[in-house]
């Protein structure tokens, strides 16, 4: 049976390419695509379109797309923005498979550009588009360059097994040049541009099935279709392909919101972090990580543990590696007795062979010594990975250490990598091209090891089925008044979705509040009720441990203080039970404009924003994810019996997180923001209780 050829197959491996707007000047954008195709040895059909030429070189040139002898698999559209839509219409009419639109001035340029981009998509019809505002793509595996980028001029493409998909064409060129200098090879290079049609997710899905690709690296600015992205990443992960992502825009997480602590703590970047955790995407924290991590993942064996051996002839460089290892959470144990004896038998004068780092000093810079040491560490049960320092002596004699390093890495089932201490980019490049992950910084070495560890430990993500959501009945509809709700209304909403709340009574006057207080056993908490002021404690609107007989007087004083501080009068008062003996957490919801509702869990109370001990997941949150959220908190030991404290009811906390997540999904876009702070987690068997609440309902 013949396999179906998809539009992406036609784009990535075209049997015919049309260059619309081609020219003979290879120094111009319009002349580069033909030059690049010829440089890489493309041997299938190339059609040139430009009404100003009859021929370019020895190739015929056609006046327009409708004059082509056949419908091309892909057309590279080089005409200006004003002529793009007409050209795309012609390509659609002749049945072209795909088109790459390089022109800018579309969705990135404002409202009129967005309108033009919609018109462009409409003109294409069923024909698939890459761009606009893209530099195109390079299929290095098959020697096909569909680009006009100046970044490819003089490029010496290194074939490899990393697919790089970037939403920025400039960044793709930047990473290509850096990778070339380091000897890092790619299988595919794709710039998605404005993504008016084809986007990051489409190419992740393609690379998931690409035999030449082992690792997928992403440069992301944002996601237009998160659900499609999730499906594509899950497919890639199940195909055994790690995904590494660098997401630009991290400073967005510093945006503040006056509505709730959650608004300040759960910025857009935190929502992306939650998405990456769910899908097992390895996040590149630094720009350089987007090369270091995929490079190691593409050629090093899996990492079974976090015990590192360092071999060196220079103590200073070894100290840098050891320090970076400690910061990254890797251990550096001394050699076991058998390994130490094998190393000491080398009898290198002045060398330190029974400790870690294993320092041979300059006296031991001999290939036979390094070969024996690397072999010994590969055989040792004490180590999971080996890092070899290449010191200044490697500048004059690179093979003294380079050859045993390459030989050891080739036969080892453990990662064996190099750290080149002097500035020797050629040495780094040669070792990387030989399949030995090699780095110019100690941090790069440890970042790569950490990526190997995370890749080996992460479980495969599964597509989450939509949970059964409760009906939003009349009782809930009655609570959904647009704008902020007061605390009593907020907690009533939480309770309808199964989140336990404090026992409380709303009272219109100070006297009614005191009467209500007599119904509680013991002292109470008294608060003002206000839809206008959500942070009541900062305005003197909360009193704790109030005797029932003092409630009326407390309310009167509180109302005066509150009005002076805010210029607002209380709507009434809330009398609630006094909760003690629990761990205070914050449970919140922030609706991310791209990724949807994000659920935040963290250390709570009035210092929630000060400590910023939080974790985030996207809704729906499963019970397993809820348990992982609890374990990720630095304050998690307080829930687990820290220093004699009672063990907290973590099972009830899991239920509350899941219920809160269900509420977020059930109410959809109507629920803008929600927060419980504090959520008291009581000792095991006593549950949890929401002691305060904030809700903001969308205005229709």
Buried (B, 14 or more C-beta within 10 A) or exposed (E): EEEEEEBBBBBBBBBBBBBBBBBBEBEEBBBBBBBBBBBBEBEEBBBBBBEEBEEBEEBEBBEEBEEBEEBBBBBBBBBEBEBBBEBBBBBBEBEBBBBBBBBBBBBEBEEEBBEBBEBBBEBBEEBBBBBBBBBBBBBBBBBBBBBBBEBBEEBEBBEBBBBBBBBBBEBBBBBBBBBBBBBBBBBBBBBBBBBBBBBBBBBBBBBBEBEBBBBBBBBBBBBBBBEBBBBBBBBBBEBEBBBBBBBBEBEEBEEEBEBBBBBBBBBBBBBBBBBBBBBBBBBBEEBBBBBBBBBBBBBBBBBBBBBBBBBBBBBEBBBBBBEBBEEBEBBBEEBEEEBBEBBEEBEBEEBBBBEBBBBBBEEBBBBEBBBBBBBBBBEBEBBBBBBBBBBEBBBEEBEBBBBBBBBBBEEBEBBBBBBBBBEBEEBBBBBBBBBBBBBBBBBBBBBBBBBBBBBBEBEEBEEBEEBEBBEBEEEBEEBBEEEBBBBBBBBBBBBBBBBBBBEBBBBEBBEBBBBBBEEBEEBBBBBBBBBEBBBBEEBBBBBEEBEBEBBBEBBBEBBEBBBEBBEBEBBBBBBBBBBEEBBBBBBBBBBBEEBBBBBBBBBBBBEBBEBEBBBBBBBBBBEEBBBBBBEBBEBBEBBEEEEEBBEBBBBBBBBBBBBBBBBBBBBEEBBBBBBBBBBBBBBBEBBBBBBBBBBBBBEE
